[in-house]
Amino acid sequence: MNVDQFAQVFSTLRTQLSHVVVGQRELVDGLLTCVFSGGHVLIEGAPGLGKTLVARSFALLSGMAYKRIQFTPDLMPSDITGSSVLERQSNTFTFVPGPVFCQLLLADEINRAPAKTQASLLEAMQERQVTVDGMTRNLPAPFTVVATQNPIESQGTYPLPEAQLDRFLFKLLVREPAAEVERTIVRNHVDGFDPTELRGVTPIIGPEHVLALQQIARAVRVDDAVIAYIVEIVRKSREDRAIEVGASPRASISLARAAQVVAASEGRDFVTPDDVKPLALAALRHRITLHADAQLQGIAADERITDIIRATAVPRIGP
């Protein structure tokens, strides 16, 4: 496969997902970019906007083994990773894999579980492996976590640890659809669309193709000038007076990986600064912490990141 084939597959997946999740182009593109970057995505939005639907639909289209965990305050780490169970007949312990042993894991309402439960995903998200009872087991490849959270409800929720937030390549914000789009959504449901069955959504690629597409994206050329541009944006987030904690080098890596996917999705084998700019908000908004004074003044993370991008000189990439 080459970048032209990558662009064709990406466009087909985008079209198919957009038929199911109407009017959420940014969400669809963000999910596809994360998966083909080999990363994980955190989706924040009010109920009923398609957060769960987009994950289920992509799992069907890609043929990836899909499992869902409904995060609750009483969820235990072993409910995610699995545990060893005593077999009475043989008097030996047998490991029973948890739902994390899949290729696409939907962590629904992830902020409803306490930190010790959320921490059970740290190793899985970074090393693609799980250690239980001193035994390390590899997860299937590819492996992607799609986590959702509701910004409206605060009762019974917990803030995600910074170490976990940093493991998400993107944080996508799902906004309410325009009136015209909402009319289309309602019409689709009146005409028989059933989100619980997703009839007509069938695999068009397989997990092996996802891995191949990830390798194509990683082969896209990133010039030193573009890398310097990415690093400059991320480093400025650590130097900004309104930001108490800036983004880590993992954010720079995330931006570069995501930009490679964007370039490949357009049939190019090289990255430009214009590939980087639209990705910066999604890659950085969850990785920075504003000073208390800035928060009291009503300054938002997206606002500071936008200012940083505007203040960063864009390199000229030529032959």
PyMOL commands that set and color helices and strands:
alter all, ss='L'
color gray80, all
select helices_A, chain A and resi 3-20+25-37+51-62+78-81+110-112+115-127+162-165+179-190+207-218+224-239+249-265+273-284+292-296+301-311
alter helices_A, ss='H'
color red, helices_A
select strands_A, chain A and resi 41-45+66-70+82-87+92-97+104-108+129-132+135-138+144-149+170-174+243-245+289-290
alter strands_A, ss='S'
color yellow, strands_A
deselect
rebuild
show_as cartoon
